[in-house]
């Protein structure tokens, strides 16, 4: 099983991020500068006060999730870990950095004995 607690999205760099094609397909990062802007935006997810800061934190959290979904898509496509997914491992009340990427766990049978298939995070994963 693979379990990666993601954090420090703002520290990602263009050479080490595993799935820039995912971001390009979404129309978000067509250049290294675009990528740097996205990871910088991810830093907005924590801190700040007031209504304006709440909106900024939401945008930052969205940037974090997009980066994480690209990682999930990469695990599914390149490593064939079809059950890779984002998992909340602790309440947001404890920490806003409450997501982990998990993959490789044994699938549990659904009702009727059939196995559940992994939910695709986006059309890119389906392709």
TILO-269282 format. One line per field, with one value per atom (N, C-alpha, C, O): residue in three letters; atom name; x, y, z; residue number from 1. Coordinates in pm, 1 decimal, padded with zeros to 6 digits. Layout:
! residues N
residu: [Ala,...];
atome: [CA,...];
u: [X,...];
v: [Y,...];
w: [Z,...];
num: [NUM,...];
//
This chain:
! residues 127
residu: [Unk,Unk,Unk,Unk,Unk,Unk,Unk,Unk,Unk,Unk,Unk,Unk,Unk,Unk,Unk,Unk,Unk,Unk,Unk,Unk,Unk,Unk,Unk,Unk,Unk,Unk,Unk,Unk,Unk,Unk,Unk,Unk,Unk,Unk,Unk,Unk,Unk,Unk,Unk,Unk,Unk,Unk,Unk,Unk,Unk,Unk,Unk,Unk,Unk,Unk,Unk,Unk,Unk,Unk,Unk,Unk,Unk,Unk,Unk,Unk,Unk,Unk,Unk,Unk,Unk,Unk,Unk,Unk,Unk,Unk,Unk,Unk,Unk,Unk,Unk,Unk,Unk,Unk,Unk,Unk,Unk,Unk,Unk,Unk,Unk,Unk,Unk,Unk,Unk,Unk,Unk,Unk,Unk,Unk,Unk,Unk,Unk,Unk,Unk,Unk,Unk,Unk,Unk,Unk,Unk,Unk,Unk,Unk,Unk,Unk,Unk,Unk,Unk,Unk,Unk,Unk,Unk,Unk,Unk,Unk,Unk,Unk,Unk,Unk,Unk,Unk,Unk,Unk,Unk,Unk,Unk,Unk,Unk,Unk,Unk,Unk,Unk,Unk,Unk,Unk,Unk,Unk,Unk,Unk,Unk,Unk,Unk,Unk,Unk,Unk,Unk,Unk,Unk,Unk,Unk,Unk,Unk,Unk,Unk,Unk,Unk,Unk,Unk,Unk,Unk,Unk,Unk,Unk,Unk,Unk,Unk,Unk,Unk,Unk,Unk,Unk,Unk,Unk,Unk,Unk,Unk,Unk,Unk,Unk,Unk,Unk,Unk,Unk,Unk,Unk,Unk,Unk,Unk,Unk,Unk,Unk,Unk,Unk,Unk,Unk,Unk,Unk,Unk,Unk,Unk,Unk,Unk,Unk,Unk,Unk,Unk,Unk,Unk,Unk,Unk,Unk,Unk,Unk,Unk,Unk,Unk,Unk,Unk,Unk,Unk,Unk,Unk,Unk,Unk,Unk,Unk,Unk,Unk,Unk,Unk,Unk,Unk,Unk,Unk,Unk,Unk,Unk,Unk,Unk,Unk,Unk,Unk,Unk,Unk,Unk,Unk,Unk,Unk,Unk,Unk,Unk,Unk,Unk,Unk,Unk,Unk,Unk,Unk,Unk,Unk,Unk,Unk,Unk,Unk,Unk,Unk,Unk,Unk,Unk,Unk,Unk,Unk,Unk,Unk,Unk,Unk,Unk,Unk,Unk,Unk,Unk,Unk,Unk,Unk,Unk,Unk,Unk,Unk,Unk,Unk,Unk,Unk,Unk,Unk,Unk,Unk,Unk,Unk,Unk,Unk,Unk,Unk,Unk,Unk,Unk,Unk,Unk,Unk,Unk,Unk,Unk,Unk,Unk,Unk,Unk,Unk,Unk,Unk,Unk,Unk,Unk,Unk,Unk,Unk,Unk,Unk,Unk,Unk,Unk,Unk,Unk,Unk,Unk,Unk,Unk,Unk,Unk,Unk,Unk,Unk,Unk,Unk,Unk,Unk,Unk,Unk,Unk,Unk,Unk,Unk,Unk,Unk,Unk,Unk,Unk,Unk,Unk,Unk,Unk,Unk,Unk,Unk,Unk,Unk,Unk,Unk,Unk,Unk,Unk,Unk,Unk,Unk,Unk,Unk,Unk,Unk,Unk,Unk,Unk,Unk,Unk,Unk,Unk,Unk,Unk,Unk,Unk,Unk,Unk,Unk,Unk,Unk,Unk,Unk,Unk,Unk,Unk,Unk,Unk,Unk,Unk,Unk,Unk,Unk,Unk,Unk,Unk,Unk,Unk,Unk,Unk,Unk,Unk,Unk,Unk,Unk,Unk,Unk,Unk,Unk,Unk,Unk,Unk,Unk,Unk,Unk,Unk,Unk,Unk,Unk,Unk,Unk,Unk,Unk,Unk,Unk,Unk,Unk,Unk,Unk,Unk,Unk,Unk,Unk,Unk,Unk,Unk,Unk,Unk,Unk,Unk,Unk,Unk,Unk,Unk,Unk,Unk,Unk,Unk,Unk,Unk,Unk,Unk,Unk,Unk,Unk,Unk,Unk,Unk,Unk,Unk,Unk,Unk,Unk,Unk,Unk,Unk,Unk,Unk,Unk,Unk,Unk,Unk,Unk,Unk,Unk,Unk,Unk,Unk,Unk,Unk,Unk,Unk,Unk,Unk,Unk,Unk,Unk,Unk,Unk,Unk,Unk,Unk];
atome: [N,CA,C,O,N,CA,C,O,N,CA,C,O,N,CA,C,O,N,CA,C,O,N,CA,C,O,N,CA,C,O,N,CA,C,O,N,CA,C,O,N,CA,C,O,N,CA,C,O,N,CA,C,O,N,CA,C,O,N,CA,C,O,N,CA,C,O,N,CA,C,O,N,CA,C,O,N,CA,C,O,N,CA,C,O,N,CA,C,O,N,CA,C,O,N,CA,C,O,N,CA,C,O,N,CA,C,O,N,CA,C,O,N,CA,C,O,N,CA,C,O,N,CA,C,O,N,CA,C,O,N,CA,C,O,N,CA,C,O,N,CA,C,O,N,CA,C,O,N,CA,C,O,N,CA,C,O,N,CA,C,O,N,CA,C,O,N,CA,C,O,N,CA,C,O,N,CA,C,O,N,CA,C,O,N,CA,C,O,N,CA,C,O,N,CA,C,O,N,CA,C,O,N,CA,C,O,N,CA,C,O,N,CA,C,O,N,CA,C,O,N,CA,C,O,N,CA,C,O,N,CA,C,O,N,CA,C,O,N,CA,C,O,N,CA,C,O,N,CA,C,O,N,CA,C,O,N,CA,C,O,N,CA,C,O,N,CA,C,O,N,CA,C,O,N,CA,C,O,N,CA,C,O,N,CA,C,O,N,CA,C,O,N,CA,C,O,N,CA,C,O,N,CA,C,O,N,CA,C,O,N,CA,C,O,N,CA,C,O,N,CA,C,O,N,CA,C,O,N,CA,C,O,N,CA,C,O,N,CA,C,O,N,CA,C,O,N,CA,C,O,N,CA,C,O,N,CA,C,O,N,CA,C,O,N,CA,C,O,N,CA,C,O,N,CA,C,O,N,CA,C,O,N,CA,C,O,N,CA,C,O,N,CA,C,O,N,CA,C,O,N,CA,C,O,N,CA,C,O,N,CA,C,O,N,CA,C,O,N,CA,C,O,N,CA,C,O,N,CA,C,O,N,CA,C,O,N,CA,C,O,N,CA,C,O,N,CA,C,O,N,CA,C,O,N,CA,C,O,N,CA,C,O,N,CA,C,O,N,CA,C,O,N,CA,C,O,N,CA,C,O,N,CA,C,O,N,CA,C,O,N,CA,C,O,N,CA,C,O,N,CA,C,O,N,CA,C,O,N,CA,C,O,N,CA,C,O,N,CA,C,O,N,CA,C,O,N,CA,C,O,N,CA,C,O,N,CA,C,O,N,CA,C,O,N,CA,C,O,N,CA,C,O,N,CA,C,O,N,CA,C,O,N,CA,C,O,N,CA,C,O];
u: [00084.3,00000.0,00088.3,00195.1,00041.9,00108.9,00021.5,-00099.7,00082.3,00011.2,00105.1,00211.2,00064.5,00146.1,00061.7,-00039.8,00104.9,00038.7,00097.9,00216.0,00016.8,00066.8,00070.5,-00017.6,00171.1,00183.8,00284.5,00340.7,00306.1,00408.7,00394.1,00493.5,00269.9,00244.6,00316.1,00359.4,00327.9,00393.3,00542.7,00607.8,00597.2,00738.7,00761.9,00876.5,00654.9,00669.9,00747.5,00739.5,00822.3,00888.4,00860.0,00819.4,00881.8,00844.2,00917.1,00864.7,01034.9,01111.5,01074.0,01092.6,01021.9,00994.6,00846.1,00814.6,00755.3,00613.5,00587.0,00630.0,00517.1,00507.5,00409.6,00418.2,00317.6,00213.8,00178.2,00062.8,00276.7,00247.7,00153.3,00074.5,00157.1,00059.6,-00085.8,-00172.6,-00112.6,-00246.4,-00288.1,-00399.7,-00197.5,-00226.1,-00241.5,-00325.2,-00160.6,-00169.9,-00303.4,-00365.7,-00348.2,-00475.9,-00593.2,-00695.4,-00577.6,-00681.0,-00673.3,-00760.9,-00568.7,-00550.1,-00494.7,-00506.1,-00434.4,-00386.4,-00239.7,-00201.4,-00158.8,-00014.0,00046.3,00080.3,00058.8,00118.5,00262.5,00326.3,00313.9,00452.8,00504.6,00425.8,00635.5,00690.9,00641.4,00623.4,00619.8,00570.0,00428.7,00396.5,00343.7,00208.0,00213.2,00137.3,00303.3,00316.9,00358.4,00302.3,00455.5,00500.9,00388.2,00378.7,00303.2,00187.7,00090.6,00039.3,00064.5,-00027.7,00024.7,-00050.3,00150.9,00203.1,00210.6,00194.2,00234.9,00232.8,00092.5,00076.1,-00006.9,-00146.5,-00182.7,-00263.1,-00124.8,-00152.3,-00114.0,-00174.3,-00016.2,00025.6,-00079.6,-00070.4,-00179.2,-00286.0,-00380.7,-00460.5,-00373.3,-00471.3,-00470.3,-00570.1,-00361.4,-00353.7,-00321.0,-00250.1,-00373.4,-00345.2,-00445.2,-00535.1,-00427.9,-00514.2,-00639.7,-00675.5,-00704.9,-00828.7,-00923.7,-00882.6,-01049.5,-01147.4,-01205.7,-01160.1,-01309.2,-01383.6,-01297.0,-01301.2,-01219.8,-01133.0,-01035.0,-01009.5,-00980.0,-00885.9,-00953.1,-00889.4,-01079.8,-01152.9,-01159.5,-01136.6,-01190.4,-01196.0,-01058.7,-01047.1,-00957.3,-00820.5,-00781.4,-00718.1,-00819.2,-00789.2,-00859.4,-00802.1,-00983.5,-01055.2,-00981.1,-00965.5,-00936.0,-00861.5,-00732.0,-00695.4,-00664.1,-00543.0,-00568.3,-00489.5,-00678.4,-00712.7,-00746.0,-00711.0,-00813.3,-00842.2,-00712.6,-00700.7,-00616.0,-00487.2,-00419.7,-00364.0,-00424.5,-00366.9,-00434.8,-00367.5,-00567.0,-00640.1,-00608.6,-00595.3,-00596.6,-00562.6,-00424.5,-00406.6,-00328.4,-00195.0,-00202.5,-00138.5,-00279.9,-00294.0,-00366.4,-00328.9,-00469.4,-00539.7,-00448.4,-00460.4,-00357.6,-00257.9,-00168.8,-00131.9,-00134.2,-00053.4,-00131.8,-00077.8,-00260.4,-00346.1,-00356.8,-00344.2,-00379.7,-00391.6,-00262.6,-00267.2,-00147.8,-00018.9,-00003.4,00040.9,-00039.7,-00031.9,-00119.3,-00080.3,-00236.7,-00327.2,-00274.1,-00276.6,-00226.6,-00184.5,-00046.1,-00028.2,00050.6,00188.6,00223.4,00301.3,00167.7,00199.5,00086.1,00096.1,-00022.3,-00137.4,-00198.1,-00247.1,-00194.4,-00259.0,-00399.6,-00426.5,-00487.8,-00621.8,-00705.6,-00803.2,-00668.8,-00747.3,-00688.1,-00730.5,-00591.1,-00532.8,-00642.5,-00726.4,-00639.5,-00741.2,-00693.7,-00597.9,-00762.6,-00740.4,-00827.8,-00945.1,-00769.5,-00840.0,-00821.5,-00709.4,-00930.7,-00922.5,-00884.4,-00958.5,-00769.2,-00723.7,-00744.2,-00723.4,-00784.5,-00812.3,-00903.7,-00907.1,-00975.6,-01069.8,-00998.1,-00885.6,-01064.6,-01012.4,-01000.8,-00922.1,-01079.2,-01071.8,-00935.3,-00890.0,-00870.6,-00738.0,-00631.6,-00543.1,-00641.9,-00547.5,-00609.1,-00678.6,-00584.8,-00633.3,-00552.1,-00595.1,-00436.7,-00353.5,-00396.4,-00317.6,-00521.8,-00582.1,-00603.9,-00683.9,-00534.0,-00553.7,-00428.6,-00316.0,-00451.9,-00343.2,-00379.6,-00497.2,-00279.0,-00300.5,-00275.8,-00169.2,-00374.3,-00360.5,-00380.0,-00452.7,-00313.7,-00326.3,-00272.8,-00193.5,-00317.8,-00265.9,-00330.9,-00283.2,-00438.5,-00508.5,-00591.9,-00635.8,-00613.1,-00698.7,-00840.5,-00892.3,-00901.9,-01038.9,-01135.3,-01122.1,-01232.3,-01332.7,-01454.2,-01494.3,-01512.7,-01630.6,-01747.8,-01773.8,-01817.0,-01938.5,-02053.8,-02035.1,-02171.4,-02288.6,-02303.8,-02281.6,-02341.0,-02359.0,-02229.0,-02228.3,-02118.7,-01992.9,-01908.7,-01793.8,-01961.2,-01883.8,-01781.9,-01805.4,-01670.6,-01569.8,-01603.8,-01650.6,-01580.2,-01601.3,-01483.3,-01368.9,-01510.7,-01400.6,-01364.6,-01447.5,-01240.7,-01196.2,-01269.7,-01287.8,-01312.3,-01379.8,-01276.4,-01174.4,-01301.7,-01209.3,-01225.6,-01337.1,-01112.8,-01118.9,-01151.7,-01198.5,-01127.8,-01153.3,-01149.2,-01114.8,-01183.7,-01181.8,-01040.3,-01022.6,-00939.8,-00801.7,-00763.7,-00693.4,-00810.1,-00780.3,-00846.3,-00792.1,-00963.1,-01036.1,-00966.9,-00981.2,-00891.9,-00826.3,-00704.2,-00637.2];
v: [-00118.3,00000.0,00123.9,00126.6,00224.7,00354.6,00453.9,00458.7,00532.7,00639.5,00758.8,00751.3,00869.2,00990.1,01104.9,01142.2,01160.0,01278.6,01398.6,01429.5,01464.4,01575.1,01703.3,01729.0,01781.0,01912.3,01992.4,01942.9,02114.0,02198.7,02207.6,02207.2,02215.6,02226.7,02347.2,02343.9,02452.6,02574.6,02552.5,02638.0,02439.4,02408.3,02320.7,02291.5,02278.6,02198.2,02278.6,02401.4,02207.6,02278.3,02208.4,02092.3,02280.5,02237.7,02109.6,02033.5,02085.0,01966.7,01840.8,01730.4,01854.1,01734.8,01696.7,01584.1,01786.4,01751.7,01644.7,01659.4,01537.5,01419.5,01429.6,01348.3,01524.8,01519.3,01655.2,01697.9,01721.6,01848.6,01831.3,01922.0,01717.9,01701.7,01708.6,01757.4,01660.9,01669.8,01816.0,01853.5,01897.6,02039.9,02111.6,02200.7,02072.2,02130.8,02095.8,02180.3,01969.7,01926.5,02003.8,02024.2,02046.5,02127.9,02274.3,02353.9,02309.5,02447.5,02538.4,02660.6,02479.5,02558.6,02597.4,02706.8,02510.3,02532.8,02499.1,02384.0,02599.0,02578.2,02625.6,02618.5,02673.7,02719.8,02701.3,02686.0,02702.5,02695.5,02810.3,02791.9,02926.3,03040.8,03014.9,03048.9,02953.8,02918.0,02821.1,02834.5,02723.5,02626.2,02694.8,02667.2,02783.1,02854.5,02937.0,02948.0,02994.8,03070.7,02978.7,03013.6,02859.8,02764.7,02721.4,02722.6,02683.5,02638.0,02753.5,02732.3,02873.1,02989.0,03011.3,03043.2,02994.8,03008.6,02905.1,02933.7,02785.1,02680.1,02725.8,02681.6,02812.4,02864.4,02949.3,02973.2,02995.4,03076.7,02994.1,03051.3,02862.9,02775.7,02785.4,02753.4,02828.3,02835.9,02978.3,03050.5,03017.5,03150.3,03255.0,03228.8,03373.3,03486.1,03491.0,03394.8,03605.1,03626.6,03709.1,03773.1,03707.0,03790.8,03727.5,03623.4,03794.7,03741.9,03729.5,03626.9,03830.8,03824.1,03708.9,03638.8,03689.7,03581.0,03444.3,03348.4,03433.5,03307.3,03271.0,03155.8,03368.0,03342.7,03303.6,03214.0,03369.8,03337.5,03196.7,03122.9,03160.1,03025.1,02920.1,02814.7,02947.2,02852.5,02832.2,02719.1,02940.1,02929.6,02850.4,02765.6,02878.5,02804.8,02656.6,02573.4,02623.1,02482.6,02414.6,02298.4,02486.5,02430.3,02400.7,02296.7,02491.2,02468.5,02344.0,02263.9,02327.3,02207.6,02081.3,01984.0,02082.6,01964.2,01932.0,01814.9,02033.4,02009.4,01943.8,01847.7,01995.0,01933.5,01788.6,01700.4,01764.6,01628.3,01537.1,01420.8,01587.9,01505.9,01469.5,01361.2,01559.1,01525.3,01411.8,01325.8,01410.2,01300.6,01169.8,01064.8,01176.7,01058.5,01005.1,00884.8,01093.7,01052.4,00986.7,00888.7,01039.1,00981.9,00840.9,00750.2,00822.2,00689.0,00588.6,00473.4,00632.8,00544.2,00509.7,00394.0,00610.4,00589.9,00526.4,00430.2,00578.3,00533.2,00410.8,00326.1,00400.5,00288.1,00186.4,00086.2,00212.9,00122.8,00094.3,-00015.7,00193.2,00183.2,00240.7,00355.1,00157.9,00203.6,00251.2,00323.9,00211.1,00254.1,00377.6,00413.6,00441.5,00563.3,00668.2,00688.9,00733.6,00834.9,00928.9,00900.4,01040.7,01133.3,01088.5,01055.6,01087.6,01041.1,01141.0,01182.6,01179.0,01264.3,01174.8,01082.9,01200.9,01113.5,01171.8,01103.0,01297.4,01362.4,01481.4,01531.2,01526.0,01636.0,01767.3,01791.4,01850.6,01985.4,02069.1,02163.5,02034.4,02107.7,02088.6,02174.8,01977.1,01949.8,02020.3,02087.5,02003.6,02068.5,02079.9,01988.3,02191.0,02199.9,02110.3,02083.6,02064.7,01972.1,01830.1,01753.0,01795.0,01671.4,01565.8,01474.1,01577.4,01482.8,01398.7,01444.4,01274.9,01184.6,01118.5,01106.0,01076.9,00997.3,00853.1,00819.7,00767.6,00626.2,00543.9,00583.4,00429.2,00338.3,00201.4,00188.1,00101.8,-00032.3,-00110.6,-00218.8,-00059.5,-00132.0,-00242.9,-00231.3,-00347.7,-00456.6,-00403.4,-00334.2,-00436.1,-00391.0,-00475.4,-00597.6,-00409.3,-00478.9,-00504.1,-00416.6,-00622.0,-00648.5,-00559.0,-00535.5,-00510.1,-00431.7,-00528.9,-00650.4,-00476.0,-00562.1,-00649.8,-00605.1,-00772.8,-00864.4,-00930.4,-01008.2,-00901.1,-00968.6,-00906.2,-00946.5,-00809.8,-00748.1,-00651.3,-00593.5,-00633.9,-00538.8,-00399.7,-00383.0,-00300.9,-00161.8,-00118.6,-00153.9,-00043.6,00010.5,00148.2,00216.1,00187.5,00318.5,00427.3,00417.7,00530.5,00643.1,00729.9,00764.5,00764.6,00851.7,00993.7,01041.3,01061.5,01199.1,01296.0,01406.8,01256.4,01348.0,01272.1,01154.0,01338.3,01277.0,01238.4,01143.3,01311.5,01281.3,01141.2,01069.7,01101.0,00968.5,00860.0,00750.5,00890.4,00790.6,00763.0,00654.5,00860.8,00846.7,00771.5,00751.0];
w: [00000.0,00000.0,00000.0,00061.3,-00069.1,-00073.8,00000.8,-00020.3,00087.5,00156.4,00165.8,00227.8,00103.2,00102.5,00156.8,00098.0,00269.2,00323.7,00250.5,00265.7,00172.8,00092.0,00173.8,00255.9,00150.6,00212.9,00131.4,00033.7,00172.0,00109.7,-00041.6,-00114.1,-00089.3,-00232.7,-00292.7,-00407.9,-00214.2,-00262.2,-00288.5,-00348.6,-00244.3,-00265.9,-00389.2,-00423.4,-00456.0,-00578.6,-00681.8,-00685.8,-00764.9,-00874.2,-01006.6,-01010.5,-01111.8,-01245.5,-01287.8,-01369.2,-01234.7,-01274.7,-01197.8,-01249.1,-01076.8,-00997.0,-00989.4,-00950.9,-01024.7,-01021.5,-01126.8,-01241.2,-01090.4,-01176.4,-01292.8,-01384.8,-01293.4,-01396.4,-01455.9,-01450.9,-01511.2,-01578.2,-01696.7,-01723.2,-01770.8,-01879.8,-01831.0,-01903.3,-01710.5,-01651.3,-01637.2,-01673.1,-01584.8,-01565.9,-01699.4,-01713.7,-01796.7,-01931.2,-01995.4,-02059.6,-01978.0,-02036.1,-01975.7,-02041.3,-01850.4,-01787.1,-01828.9,-01794.8,-01902.4,-01946.6,-01838.5,-01848.1,-01735.0,-01622.3,-01632.1,-01590.4,-01685.8,-01683.3,-01818.6,-01846.0,-01901.3,-02032.8,-02038.6,-02143.6,-01926.9,-01921.5,-01779.8,-01686.5,-01762.9,-01626.7,-01538.0,-01417.7,-01595.6,-01519.3,-01467.4,-01353.6,-01552.4,-01510.0,-01392.4,-01296.4,-01400.7,-01293.1,-01163.2,-01057.2,-01171.7,-01052.2,-00990.1,-00867.9,-01074.6,-01023.4,-00951.5,-00845.2,-01009.1,-00946.0,-00809.2,-00711.5,-00800.8,-00671.4,-00570.8,-00450.7,-00618.7,-00529.9,-00474.3,-00356.6,-00558.2,-00517.6,-00411.8,-00323.1,-00419.6,-00321.2,-00180.9,-00083.1,-00170.0,-00040.4,00027.8,00148.2,-00045.8,00011.4,00099.4,00173.7,00092.4,00158.3,00310.1,00374.6,00366.7,00512.9,00555.0,00484.9,00669.9,00724.0,00680.9,00601.0,00735.1,00701.2,00786.4,00854.3,00780.9,00855.9,00770.7,00673.9,00807.4,00740.0,00615.6,00568.3,00563.6,00448.5,00323.9,00256.0,00293.4,00175.2,00185.5,00087.6,00305.3,00324.4,00312.9,00269.3,00350.8,00335.8,00187.6,00151.0,00102.7,-00041.0,-00094.9,-00178.6,-00047.4,-00089.5,-00045.9,-00121.4,00075.4,00124.0,00039.8,00012.2,-00001.8,-00088.9,-00220.3,-00266.4,-00279.7,-00405.7,-00382.9,-00464.3,-00272.9,-00239.8,-00220.7,-00265.8,-00153.7,-00132.4,-00264.9,-00285.9,-00353.7,-00486.1,-00561.1,-00625.9,-00552.6,-00618.1,-00561.5,-00636.6,-00429.5,-00366.7,-00418.7,-00452.7,-00424.9,-00470.2,-00615.8,-00651.5,-00699.7,-00840.2,-00850.4,-00925.3,-00776.2,-00776.3,-00728.2,-00785.5,-00624.1,-00572.1,-00670.5,-00685.6,-00737.4,-00836.3,-00952.7,-01009.8,-00987.7,-01089.0,-01043.2,-01123.2,-00917.0,-00861.0,-00863.0,-00897.7,-00825.3,-00828.3,-00970.9,-00993.7,-01065.3,-01205.7,-01253.2,-01327.6,-01211.5,-01249.6,-01192.5,-01262.8,-01065.7,-01004.7,-01079.5,-01099.0,-01120.6,-01193.8,-01331.9,-01374.0,-01400.8,-01539.8,-01550.9,-01625.6,-01478.4,-01494.8,-01410.4,-01454.1,-01291.9,-01203.0,-01195.5,-01124.6,-01269.6,-01276.8,-01139.9,-01114.3,-01053.2,-00922.5,-00936.7,-00900.1,-00990.8,-01027.6,-00910.7,-00929.8,-00789.2,-00673.5,-00604.4,-00494.6,-00667.9,-00610.6,-00592.2,-00679.8,-00476.6,-00449.2,-00339.4,-00267.4,-00328.6,-00218.0,-00102.0,-00120.0,00016.6,00135.1,00248.2,00277.6,00310.8,00429.7,00546.3,00581.1,00606.7,00714.1,00853.5,00953.4,00860.5,00988.9,00960.7,00848.2,01058.6,01041.8,01007.0,01050.7,00928.4,00899.5,01025.8,01031.6,01126.7,01253.1,01319.3,01394.6,01291.3,01346.0,01261.9,01314.9,01130.3,01039.3,00900.4,00856.5,00830.5,00692.5,00597.8,00485.6,00642.4,00564.3,00599.1,00653.8,00567.5,00615.2,00507.5,00526.2,00395.7,00286.6,00265.0,00284.5,00224.3,00187.6,00055.6,00021.5,-00017.4,-00138.4,-00098.7,-00046.9,-00123.0,-00092.0,-00218.6,-00309.8,-00222.4,-00336.7,-00296.5,-00203.3,-00368.5,-00349.0,-00237.3,-00203.0,-00179.2,-00073.0,-00135.6,-00250.0,-00062.2,-00110.7,-00126.9,-00039.3,-00238.5,-00261.8,-00180.8,-00174.1,-00119.4,-00040.4,-00128.6,-00205.3,-00118.4,-00201.2,-00162.6,-00044.6,-00263.1,-00240.5,-00217.6,-00223.2,-00192.2,-00176.6,-00299.1,-00411.6,-00277.4,-00389.3,-00432.1,-00527.5,-00363.4,-00391.4,-00501.9,-00520.1,-00575.7,-00683.9,-00624.3,-00518.2,-00691.7,-00645.7,-00695.9,-00808.5,-00612.6,-00652.8,-00738.4,-00709.9,-00841.2,-00919.7,-00864.8,-00804.2,-00886.9,-00839.1,-00913.6,-01035.0,-00843.4,-00906.3,-00974.7,-00915.1,-01097.1,-01169.1,-01122.2,-01100.8,-01106.1,-01058.0,-01170.4,-01144.2,-01296.0,-01406.8,-01538.7,-01541.4,-01646.5,-01777.6,-01820.9,-01897.0,-01772.9,-01809.1,-01763.6,-01835.0,-01643.9,-01591.1,-01674.2,-01689.2,-01728.1,-01806.0,-01939.1,-01995.5,-01989.1,-02119.5,-02111.0,-02212.2];
num: [1,1,1,1,2,2,2,2,3,3,3,3,4,4,4,4,5,5,5,5,6,6,6,6,7,7,7,7,8,8,8,8,9,9,9,9,10,10,10,10,11,11,11,11,12,12,12,12,13,13,13,13,14,14,14,14,15,15,15,15,16,16,16,16,17,17,17,17,18,18,18,18,19,19,19,19,20,20,20,20,21,21,21,21,22,22,22,22,23,23,23,23,24,24,24,24,25,25,25,25,26,26,26,26,27,27,27,27,28,28,28,28,29,29,29,29,30,30,30,30,31,31,31,31,32,32,32,32,33,33,33,33,34,34,34,34,35,35,35,35,36,36,36,36,37,37,37,37,38,38,38,38,39,39,39,39,40,40,40,40,41,41,41,41,42,42,42,42,43,43,43,43,44,44,44,44,45,45,45,45,46,46,46,46,47,47,47,47,48,48,48,48,49,49,49,49,50,50,50,50,51,51,51,51,52,52,52,52,53,53,53,53,54,54,54,54,55,55,55,55,56,56,56,56,57,57,57,57,58,58,58,58,59,59,59,59,60,60,60,60,61,61,61,61,62,62,62,62,63,63,63,63,64,64,64,64,65,65,65,65,66,66,66,66,67,67,67,67,68,68,68,68,69,69,69,69,70,70,70,70,71,71,71,71,72,72,72,72,73,73,73,73,74,74,74,74,75,75,75,75,76,76,76,76,77,77,77,77,78,78,78,78,79,79,79,79,80,80,80,80,81,81,81,81,82,82,82,82,83,83,83,83,84,84,84,84,85,85,85,85,86,86,86,86,87,87,87,87,88,88,88,88,89,89,89,89,90,90,90,90,91,91,91,91,92,92,92,92,93,93,93,93,94,94,94,94,95,95,95,95,96,96,96,96,97,97,97,97,98,98,98,98,99,99,99,99,100,100,100,100,101,101,101,101,102,102,102,102,103,103,103,103,104,104,104,104,105,105,105,105,106,106,106,106,107,107,107,107,108,108,108,108,109,109,109,109,110,110,110,110,111,111,111,111,112,112,112,112,113,113,113,113,114,114,114,114,115,115,115,115,116,116,116,116,117,117,117,117,118,118,118,118,119,119,119,119,120,120,120,120,121,121,121,121,122,122,122,122,123,123,123,123,124,124,124,124,125,125,125,125,126,126,126,126,127,127,127,127];
//
